[in-house]
Amino acid sequence: MDNDIVKFGLAESRRLLFQIKAQLKRLGACRMPALPGMALLGIALPALVLILLVALGGTAAEAYRAPGRPAAAARSSGSATVYPEFRSSFGTIRWISDQMPIKVYIAPGLTLDSIIDPQLGAPMTNVDGRDRWPDLVADVVSNPQQFQSLPIAQGYVPEHYQAALQGINSWKAFERDGLFKFQLVNDPGDADIYVFWTNHFVNKLGLGLFQNDIRGYTAKRSFPYKAIMSGKQAQFKPVVTLLRTTEANGITMPAVKMKASAAHEFGHALGIEGHSPYPSDLMSVYYGRGAISTNDAATIRYLYHLTPDLIP
């Protein structure tokens, strides 16, 4: 291709890009009308924006903004991407150095499903009531007799414990970066994060949930970082993870899937609140390849270099 044509094309692309950005700022819309004069080419503005941004080093996140919401573009770190979904709707959540080492207790097959909500007639561990899980576990742990009477989850096998441990320990690699520290504890009264088990998840009606391959849930209660640092008292509650022991067809969850489930949920416990939009990432809803990806690594590193808005 002639160099003069290439130079002209780039110049025109930059000029159009500046016009497009100005329109985006003024209109704040996700879908835009076609550019005047481009109809014959059949190129709508959103597609043109993406083409120009890719050509000039931008990202799709720069082009599309939800109305009334600030931009939350993915950040590139070399060949890896920091996905903005790590933030909760309330801001950034992560553990701080004063809370470390984070103490983790993996219950040996114990389930909380036998504890029934008297008003609902469904287990207290129903997924619609996840905001109450921290209180539930705090109460159970403080009552040794009740804790010792907890049954073993149906479908649980000893291999699940080792798989969960391996999955959680896969985050140990980031201790070398000084991001955080955590350790396994055997005393349930001395933990910050608890892992329990369930045969399958239910909603508030007690109906089983078997769709979408959801293998775990994590619940946490967080407190404003600045308020805590200024001396305000808070009644901290444990972070609670429940892992499913069986697949949708009722067979025992394979160890390789359990390892991925535990690693995924521990990523949530550490502060990655949402799910990665990239299917190959562990922190996507698809569990990726079952291991921490370069995007997951970039995201957790980025998160732990931020000042948190909230702490667990």
C-alpha positions as a printed Julia matrix, in Angstrom:
312×3 Matrix{Float64}:
   0.0     0.0    0.0
   1.31    3.48  -0.87
   2.83    5.26   2.2
   1.01    8.5    1.42
  -2.32    6.67   1.53
  -1.42    5.06   4.86
  -0.41    8.41   6.37
  -3.59   10.03   5.12
  -5.68    7.17   6.51
  -4.11    7.45   9.96
  -4.55   11.21   9.99
  -8.2    10.87   9.03
  -8.66    8.15  11.67
  -7.26   10.39  14.39
  -9.43   13.3   13.25
 -12.54   11.12  13.29
 -11.6     9.67  16.66
 -11.46   13.13  18.22
 -14.89   13.91  16.76
 -16.27   10.61  18.06
 -14.92   11.16  21.57
 -16.51   14.6   21.61
 -19.86   13.09  20.62
 -19.55   10.38  23.25
 -18.9    12.93  25.98
 -21.81   15.1   24.83
 -24.37   12.34  24.27
 -23.23    9.7   26.76
 -24.96    6.96  24.79
 -23.97    3.37  24.18
 -25.42    3.23  20.65
 -24.89    6.07  18.23
 -26.23    6.99  14.76
 -24.1     6.39  11.69
 -21.55    9.06  10.79
 -22.69   11.42   8.02
 -21.28   10.29   4.73
 -20.54    6.75   5.95
 -23.95    5.24   5.2
 -22.82    4.05   1.79
 -20.08    2.03   3.42
 -22.59    0.52   5.86
 -20.42    1.4    8.87
 -22.32    2.35  12.04
 -20.58    4.57  14.55
 -20.17    1.98  17.32
 -18.34   -0.35  14.95
 -16.23    2.51  13.61
 -15.33    3.58  17.14
 -14.1     0.08  17.93
 -12.11   -0.15  14.69
 -10.43    3.21  15.28
  -9.69    2.51  18.92
  -8.09   -0.81  18.1
  -6.05    0.8   15.33
  -4.82    3.57  17.64
  -4.23    1.46  20.73
  -7.53    2.05  22.6
  -9.92   -0.48  24.13
 -13.55   -1.35  23.63
 -14.25   -0.22  27.18
 -13.37    3.33  26.15
 -16.02    3.27  23.45
 -18.99    1.93  25.39
 -20.19    3.47  28.62
 -23.45    2.65  30.34
 -25.61    5.78  30.65
 -25.07    7.57  33.92
 -22.16    5.37  35.01
 -18.45    6.28  35.1
 -16.11    4.54  32.73
 -14.62    1.3   34.04
 -12.16    0.35  31.35
 -10.01   -2.73  31.58
  -6.36   -1.97  32.23
  -3.62   -3.67  30.29
  -0.49   -4.89  32.06
   1.78   -6.3   29.4
  -0.06   -9.26  27.91
  -2.51   -9.42  30.83
  -5.68   -7.43  31.5
  -7.02   -6.1   34.79
 -10.78   -6.6   34.58
 -12.73   -3.8   36.34
 -15.35   -6.25  37.61
 -13.13   -6.89  40.63
 -14.75   -3.83  42.23
 -18.03   -4.19  44.09
 -20.84   -1.7   43.6
 -19.7    -0.18  46.91
 -16.07    0.19  45.9
 -12.84   -1.71  46.37
 -12.75   -4.4   49.06
  -9.6    -6.1   50.29
  -7.75   -7.2   53.39
  -5.14   -4.9   54.93
  -1.81   -5.68  56.58
  -3.23   -5.32  60.11
  -5.54   -8.27  59.38
  -2.79  -10.61  58.23
  -2.05  -13.4   58.21
  -5.61  -14.16  57.14
  -6.65  -17.35  58.93
  -8.56  -19.96  56.94
 -10.52  -22.89  58.36
 -11.65  -25.66  56.04
 -14.29  -27.73  57.8
 -13.73  -31.5   57.36
 -16.91  -32.13  55.4
 -19.23  -30.26  57.76
 -22.44  -28.73  56.44
 -24.72  -26.01  57.81
 -27.72  -27.21  55.8
 -29.39  -28.78  58.83
 -29.91  -25.35  60.4
 -33.39  -24.28  59.3
 -34.81  -20.78  59.14
 -38.03  -21.06  61.19
 -39.77  -18.38  59.15
 -38.9   -19.76  55.73
 -38.74  -23.44  56.5
 -35.62  -23.54  54.3
 -31.96  -23.93  55.28
 -30.31  -20.81  56.64
 -27.74  -21.36  53.92
 -30.23  -20.6   51.13
 -28.51  -18.42  48.55
 -31.11  -15.65  48.82
 -29.98  -15.12  52.41
 -26.24  -14.98  51.81
 -26.0   -11.67  53.66
 -26.82  -13.63  56.85
 -24.21  -16.34  56.43
 -21.51  -14.43  58.36
 -23.85  -14.09  61.36
 -24.86  -17.75  61.11
 -21.27  -19.0   61.18
 -20.28  -16.6   63.96
 -23.14  -17.97  66.08
 -22.37  -21.62  65.31
 -18.66  -21.27  66.01
 -19.36  -19.54  69.33
 -21.52  -22.53  70.37
 -19.18  -25.55  70.64
 -22.02  -27.99  71.22
 -23.84  -26.9   68.07
 -20.64  -26.87  66.04
 -19.73  -30.41  67.09
 -23.21  -31.63  66.13
 -22.92  -30.44  62.52
 -23.38  -33.35  60.1
 -21.21  -34.33  57.13
 -22.52  -33.08  53.8
 -24.0   -35.69  51.51
 -21.68  -36.41  48.64
 -18.58  -35.26  50.51
 -15.45  -37.4   50.18
 -12.03  -36.86  51.82
 -10.55  -35.98  48.42
 -12.67  -32.85  48.44
 -10.77  -31.47  51.42
  -7.4   -31.92  49.71
  -8.72  -30.47  46.46
 -10.08  -27.4   48.28
  -6.79  -26.97  50.1
  -4.85  -27.14  46.83
  -7.16  -24.64  45.2
  -6.87  -22.15  48.05
  -3.1   -22.58  48.26
  -2.76  -21.71  44.59
  -3.04  -18.07  45.73
   0.05  -18.56  47.93
   2.2   -17.54  44.97
   1.25  -13.9   45.58
   2.66  -13.9   49.08
   6.05  -13.54  47.43
   4.84  -10.21  46.05
   3.96   -9.06  49.55
   0.3    -8.63  48.63
  -1.17  -10.69  51.46
  -0.51  -13.63  53.74
  -2.85  -16.4   54.82
  -2.56  -19.63  56.74
  -4.66  -22.7   57.41
  -5.88  -23.15  61.0
  -7.36  -26.19  62.72
  -9.17  -24.24  65.43
 -12.58  -23.07  64.15
 -12.6   -20.39  66.82
  -9.53  -18.73  65.34
 -10.45  -18.13  61.71
 -11.33  -15.21  59.46
 -12.5   -17.28  56.49
 -14.55  -20.47  56.79
 -15.14  -23.13  54.17
 -18.17  -25.39  54.64
 -19.91  -27.82  52.31
 -23.33  -28.42  50.81
 -24.81  -31.19  48.71
 -26.52  -28.6   46.53
 -27.66  -25.01  46.82
 -31.27  -23.98  47.45
 -33.23  -20.76  47.24
 -35.34  -19.25  50.02
 -38.17  -21.63  49.14
 -35.89  -24.59  49.68
 -35.91  -25.45  45.97
 -32.71  -26.93  44.59
 -30.58  -24.89  42.2
 -28.8   -27.04  39.63
 -28.36  -24.75  36.63
 -25.34  -22.79  35.42
 -22.74  -25.04  37.07
 -22.51  -22.85  40.18
 -20.18  -24.81  42.47
 -19.7   -22.33  45.29
 -20.77  -19.09  46.94
 -18.87  -16.69  49.19
 -20.46  -14.19  51.59
 -18.72  -11.39  53.43
 -19.62   -8.31  55.42
 -17.35   -5.32  54.94
 -16.74   -2.05  56.76
 -15.54    1.42  55.64
 -11.75    1.48  55.69
 -11.39    5.17  56.55
 -13.85    4.91  59.44
 -12.03    1.92  60.9
  -8.65    3.66  60.52
 -10.03    6.72  62.3
 -10.9     4.59  65.33
 -14.51    3.63  64.72
 -15.38    0.24  66.18
 -16.89   -2.51  64.07
 -18.18   -5.98  64.85
 -16.3    -7.98  62.29
 -17.88  -11.18  61.03
 -16.25  -14.13  59.28
 -16.13  -14.56  55.53
 -18.05  -17.71  54.59
 -17.61  -19.97  51.57
 -19.86  -22.92  50.73
 -18.69  -25.51  48.21
 -20.99  -27.96  46.48
 -20.14  -31.65  46.85
 -22.08  -33.0   43.87
 -22.69  -32.15  40.25
 -26.12  -31.39  38.85
 -26.71  -35.07  38.08
 -25.97  -36.03  41.68
 -22.58  -37.66  41.2
 -19.66  -36.7   43.42
 -17.9   -33.52  42.37
 -14.59  -34.49  40.73
 -11.48  -33.36  42.59
 -10.25  -31.28  39.65
 -13.5   -29.3   39.64
 -13.44  -28.95  43.41
  -9.94  -27.51  43.25
 -11.06  -24.93  40.69
 -14.18  -24.12  42.75
 -12.19  -23.53  45.93
  -9.59  -21.41  44.13
 -12.36  -19.35  42.49
 -14.21  -18.75  45.76
 -11.0   -17.86  47.57
 -10.42  -15.22  44.91
 -13.76  -13.73  45.95
 -12.77  -14.0   49.62
  -9.57  -12.07  48.89
 -11.53   -9.24  47.3
 -12.25   -9.97  43.64
 -15.94   -9.24  43.97
 -17.26   -9.73  40.47
 -16.52  -12.16  37.67
 -14.02  -11.77  34.89
 -15.65  -11.34  31.46
 -12.94  -13.54  29.93
 -13.97  -17.23  29.91
 -10.38  -18.47  30.15
  -9.91  -16.8   33.57
 -10.38  -18.71  36.82
 -12.51  -15.85  38.11
 -14.98  -16.08  35.23
 -18.26  -17.91  35.74
 -16.76  -20.73  33.67
 -13.76  -21.28  36.01
 -11.41  -20.93  33.04
  -8.87  -23.75  32.87
  -9.16  -24.33  36.59
  -6.07  -22.28  37.46
  -5.19  -18.64  38.1
  -4.72  -16.93  34.72
  -2.46  -14.03  33.82
  -5.54  -11.76  33.91
  -6.45  -13.01  37.39
  -2.87  -12.42  38.53
  -2.8    -8.91  37.1
  -6.14   -8.12  38.73
  -5.23   -9.33  42.23
  -1.92   -7.44  42.04
  -3.69   -4.28  40.94
  -6.33   -4.66  43.67
  -3.78   -5.03  46.45
  -1.96   -1.87  45.39
  -5.12    0.18  45.83
  -6.31    1.84  49.02
  -9.52   -0.05  49.87
 -12.89    1.56  50.31
 -13.99   -1.34  52.52
 -12.3    -4.12  54.47
 -13.8    -7.54  55.37
